[in-house]
């Protein structure tokens, strides 16, 4: 014979009310429109804390098409292999490799997806260096590539916060051929450089032929919408080795050690 169920507690309705739930556990509340500012803060703080914990002092950001494939058309294959090679070169020479517990400088950072991003991260991991992935939630969901360091693989809802994390630690930018997303990221960084919102930052565009076919940079000067000096904000390169040399020639400081933390912060 079943025992009779105990009557509900007198305060059962109060206990079950969403208003009684702890705010940090109330997903509906956290995802509400008035909490957008809090969500911004959370997206900033989570990545910031984990990057600090990993002693990532600076990064080199690699942008480029997510549609680039290792087994794609010959042009794409070359881009992929050069991005992969650059990931190795930058990680070996830039300061991403260090003893356990040491500071890491110029760590490869990307948008975390496939294509050029995957290739650069792959190169970094092949030489034992970390690789950062700043992923974004999209209608056709982007999954992180298999070469970002798991504990440095992040996911963002807000493009603005993702872009902020991509920019705030980077000391150099290499941009492989890409589409709208790549161009958006490139011109945002160029605008920050042009308006001096960031310190001098070496910028290299990979595959001069591609970029000059896509953009008539000289026409911008001709029509008076930029100064001729603005064309010195970036250089071109056609190999991974040349890209690295161009970054260094533009002022990228390498060979930083733990004693150079203050210098790295001011780069």
Secondary structure, DSSP 8 states (H G I E B T S, - for coil): ---------TTHHHHHSGGGS-GGG-HHHHTSGGGHHHHHHHHHHHHHHHHHHTTB--EEEEE--TT--TTS-HHHHHHHHHHHHHHHHHHHHHT---STT--B-SEEEE-SSSTHHHHHHHHHHHTT--EEEEEE--SS-----TTS-GGGEEEES-HHHHHHHHHHSEEEEEE-S--HHHHHHHHHHHHHHHTTSS---EEEEE-HHHHHHH--HHHHHHTTSS-GGGGGG-EEESSHHHHHHHHHHTT------GGGHHHHHH-
